[in-house]
Amino acid sequence: FAPQICDIWKAILKEEQIAATDEELVRIAELKEMKKTTAHSVALNAFHDARASLVSVQSQLESLHNCTGLEMLLLGVCSDAQAVSCPQVWTSGDVVDEFFQLTNKMSISDYAVKFECYCLSGIQGTAKTYETKLMALKSKTSKLITEKLHEAVALRSVSKMFYTNFDAHVTEKFGVVVVNWPLPHFVAPGSIGLRLELQTLYNAW
């Protein structure tokens, strides 16, 4: 059957050949472009594509190093637990490895493993959640202290709570003092970085 198709193909005009294949060629080109940019649903395909891409990038970086003398480090790790690739490390020379070992007290390979564990562990989301809760507690504590100040000065007007030069801004003008401040330093809640200290301050008020 293939020889028959070949004979027919040779017999038709060049314009007819182009017209017959033009639409399919466009579709194939679109599929190739889509494969470059879309997320992979199959871990093995992603592994092969990542490996091929990294080999290409490493080759270009090596050429750049040879031409310019630039020292470089390439590090690639997975962020998806379903991925089958292991951490990828490339350096332009021993000087990079030696510097990394000297400054980080570990090899680049060990660092890559730790980095991948971090990416896979969900610690990033936990850190963001902690930061969000910390900011909310700062705001809540600051608002509570300001409300207590307004209650203390009664009908007299005070624009905000002063932590710097409290005596001059509040005590001398309104006769208000703060007793038994629970933390070592008298600072605004926004300047406190530990959630435990913030919670202690909030509970004290």
LOVO-30432 format. One record per residue (C-alpha): x, y, z. Coordinates in nm, 4 decimals. Each point is the difference from the previous one (the first is absolute). Layout:
! residues N
NODE;X;Y;Z
...
! end
This chain:
! residues 205
NODE;0.0000;0.0000;0.0000
NODE;0.2874;0.2376;0.0800
NODE;0.1563;-0.0302;-0.3501
NODE;-0.3368;0.0892;-0.1549
NODE;-0.0253;0.3128;0.2133
NODE;0.3548;0.0915;-0.1002
NODE;-0.0818;-0.0326;-0.3691
NODE;-0.3128;0.2127;0.0386
NODE;0.1946;0.2629;0.1949
NODE;0.2635;0.0242;-0.2724
NODE;-0.2656;0.0301;-0.2673
NODE;-0.1802;0.3039;0.1431
NODE;0.1117;0.3608;-0.0409
NODE;0.2123;0.1802;0.2617
NODE;-0.2884;0.2384;0.0726
NODE;-0.2310;-0.2961;0.0636
NODE;0.2559;-0.1546;0.2376
NODE;0.0159;0.3229;0.2009
NODE;-0.3781;0.0338;0.0064
NODE;-0.0382;-0.3597;0.1176
NODE;0.2460;0.0312;0.2893
NODE;-0.0134;0.3656;0.0957
NODE;-0.2790;-0.0371;0.2573
NODE;0.1618;-0.3028;0.1652
NODE;0.3370;0.1725;0.0203
NODE;-0.1587;0.2937;0.1797
NODE;-0.1716;-0.2369;0.2433
NODE;0.3252;-0.1847;0.0697
NODE;0.1818;0.3285;0.0609
NODE;-0.2719;0.1081;0.2437
NODE;0.0246;-0.3301;0.1879
NODE;0.3783;0.0348;0.0270
NODE;-0.0319;0.3533;0.1351
NODE;-0.2691;-0.1093;0.2454
NODE;0.2246;-0.2771;0.1285
NODE;0.2732;0.2548;0.0742
NODE;-0.2165;0.2228;0.2186
NODE;-0.2771;-0.2100;0.1559
NODE;0.0279;-0.1832;0.3316
NODE;0.0739;-0.3698;-0.0213
NODE;-0.2498;-0.2437;0.1404
NODE;0.2287;-0.2999;-0.0406
NODE;0.2989;0.0004;0.2324
NODE;0.2197;-0.2041;-0.2337
NODE;-0.0502;0.2417;-0.2883
NODE;0.0856;0.2895;0.2281
NODE;0.3144;-0.1819;0.1123
NODE;0.1231;-0.0577;-0.3553
NODE;-0.0786;0.3567;-0.1053
NODE;0.1698;0.1446;0.3079
NODE;0.3091;-0.2124;-0.0504
NODE;0.0287;0.0918;-0.3680
NODE;-0.0496;0.3695;0.0757
NODE;0.2573;-0.0028;0.2802
NODE;0.2553;-0.1719;-0.2234
NODE;-0.0523;0.2728;-0.2585
NODE;0.0265;0.2788;0.2592
NODE;0.3126;-0.1540;0.1525
NODE;0.1634;-0.0176;-0.3420
NODE;-0.0696;0.3685;-0.0620
NODE;0.1243;0.0991;0.3447
NODE;0.3165;-0.2016;-0.0477
NODE;0.0667;0.1762;-0.3299
NODE;-0.0629;0.3354;0.1685
NODE;0.2413;-0.0925;0.2790
NODE;0.2684;-0.1021;-0.2484
NODE;-0.0408;0.3243;-0.1967
NODE;-0.0309;0.2480;0.2854
NODE;0.1398;-0.1666;0.3100
NODE;-0.3243;0.0580;0.1904
NODE;-0.0474;-0.2377;0.2922
NODE;-0.3551;-0.1371;0.0233
NODE;-0.2263;-0.2283;0.1981
NODE;-0.3124;-0.1717;-0.1340
NODE;-0.2352;-0.1634;0.2463
NODE;-0.3282;-0.1730;-0.0815
NODE;-0.2332;-0.1835;0.2371
NODE;-0.3534;-0.1348;-0.0102
NODE;-0.2934;0.1774;0.1633
NODE;-0.2489;-0.2791;-0.0695
NODE;0.0008;-0.3206;0.2035
NODE;-0.1103;-0.1956;-0.3079
NODE;0.3115;0.0970;-0.1948
NODE;0.2602;-0.2679;-0.0681
NODE;0.3030;0.2238;-0.0483
NODE;0.2758;0.0346;0.2585
NODE;0.1724;0.3307;0.0856
NODE;0.2133;0.1286;-0.2866
NODE;0.3243;0.1872;0.0656
NODE;0.2543;0.1457;-0.2397
NODE;0.2943;0.2269;0.0740
NODE;0.2495;0.1653;-0.2297
NODE;0.2977;-0.1174;0.2022
NODE;0.1527;-0.1032;0.3297
NODE;0.0136;0.3591;0.1246
NODE;-0.3794;0.0064;0.0208
NODE;-0.0129;-0.3245;0.1974
NODE;0.2772;0.1162;0.2348
NODE;-0.1644;0.3374;0.0620
NODE;-0.3373;-0.1597;0.0686
NODE;0.1525;-0.2503;0.2428
NODE;0.1935;0.2755;0.1778
NODE;-0.2937;0.2406;0.0395
NODE;-0.2842;-0.2473;0.0618
NODE;0.1839;-0.2804;0.1807
NODE;-0.1499;-0.2568;-0.2384
NODE;0.0421;-0.1200;-0.3557
NODE;-0.2195;0.1320;-0.2792
NODE;-0.1488;-0.3485;-0.0403
NODE;-0.1023;-0.0104;0.3659
NODE;-0.1432;0.3502;-0.0318
NODE;-0.1999;-0.1075;-0.3055
NODE;-0.1531;-0.2884;0.1944
NODE;-0.0960;0.2310;0.2859
NODE;-0.1439;0.2519;-0.2451
NODE;-0.2127;-0.2675;-0.1655
NODE;-0.1247;-0.1201;0.3402
NODE;-0.1002;0.3584;0.0780
NODE;-0.1860;0.0335;-0.3306
NODE;-0.1850;-0.3270;0.0552
NODE;-0.0762;0.0337;0.3698
NODE;-0.2569;0.2797;-0.0100
NODE;0.2039;0.2121;0.2428
NODE;-0.0494;0.2988;-0.2297
NODE;-0.3754;-0.0085;0.0539
NODE;0.0473;-0.0470;0.3725
NODE;0.2315;0.3015;0.0154
NODE;-0.2495;0.2151;-0.1882
NODE;-0.2805;-0.1097;0.2324
NODE;0.2116;0.0847;0.3045
NODE;0.0867;0.3429;-0.1429
NODE;-0.3657;0.0720;-0.0764
NODE;-0.1059;-0.0917;0.3532
NODE;0.2856;0.2025;0.1468
NODE;-0.1008;0.3113;-0.1943
NODE;-0.3628;-0.0445;0.1037
NODE;0.1015;-0.0276;0.3674
NODE;0.2154;0.3128;-0.0293
NODE;-0.2930;0.1944;-0.1419
NODE;-0.2430;-0.1329;0.2591
NODE;0.2339;0.0789;0.2894
NODE;0.0753;0.3496;-0.1258
NODE;-0.3703;0.0732;-0.0403
NODE;-0.0786;-0.1285;0.3501
NODE;0.2677;0.2162;0.1656
NODE;-0.1184;0.3082;-0.1888
NODE;-0.3586;-0.0673;0.1107
NODE;0.1155;-0.0266;0.3622
NODE;0.1850;0.3307;-0.0336
NODE;-0.3152;0.1700;-0.1288
NODE;-0.1923;-0.1368;0.2964
NODE;0.2673;0.1291;0.2391
NODE;0.0001;0.3572;-0.1323
NODE;-0.3809;0.0059;-0.0068
NODE;-0.1334;0.2895;-0.2110
NODE;0.3355;0.1568;-0.0655
NODE;0.1410;-0.0446;-0.3483
NODE;0.3031;-0.2181;-0.0673
NODE;0.0810;-0.0870;-0.3601
NODE;0.1930;-0.3203;0.0596
NODE;0.2051;-0.2040;0.2430
NODE;0.3591;0.1192;0.0455
NODE;0.2691;-0.2508;0.0935
NODE;0.2982;0.2259;-0.0579
NODE;0.0047;0.2852;0.2558
NODE;-0.3205;-0.1298;0.1572
NODE;0.0546;0.2143;0.3093
NODE;0.0132;0.3250;-0.1974
NODE;-0.2818;-0.0826;-0.2431
NODE;-0.2440;-0.1728;0.2367
NODE;0.0908;0.0101;0.3695
NODE;0.0731;0.3727;0.0195
NODE;-0.3051;0.0956;-0.2083
NODE;-0.2595;-0.2458;0.1287
NODE;0.1393;-0.1360;0.3264
NODE;-0.0051;-0.3580;-0.1317
NODE;0.2709;-0.2496;0.0959
NODE;0.0578;-0.3601;-0.1030
NODE;0.0498;-0.2404;0.2897
NODE;0.1267;-0.3597;-0.0220
NODE;0.0875;0.0017;-0.3675
NODE;0.0619;-0.3757;-0.0488
NODE;0.2945;0.0157;-0.2399
NODE;0.3626;0.1086;0.0540
NODE;-0.0292;0.2937;-0.2427
NODE;-0.2754;0.2575;-0.0433
NODE;-0.0494;-0.0127;-0.3775
NODE;-0.2878;-0.0061;-0.2446
NODE;-0.1554;-0.3403;-0.0799
NODE;0.1151;0.0455;-0.3594
NODE;0.3616;-0.0111;0.1197
NODE;-0.0408;-0.3331;0.1794
NODE;0.1059;-0.3036;-0.2016
NODE;-0.0883;-0.2867;0.2329
NODE;-0.3568;-0.1232;0.0041
NODE;0.0320;-0.1144;0.3620
NODE;0.0935;0.3524;0.1119
NODE;-0.2849;0.1490;-0.2026
NODE;-0.2482;-0.2431;0.1498
NODE;0.1303;0.0803;0.3483
NODE;-0.0417;0.3723;-0.0651
NODE;-0.3495;-0.0454;-0.1425
NODE;-0.1111;-0.2125;0.2966
NODE;0.1407;0.2573;0.2451
NODE;-0.2298;0.2683;-0.1429
! end
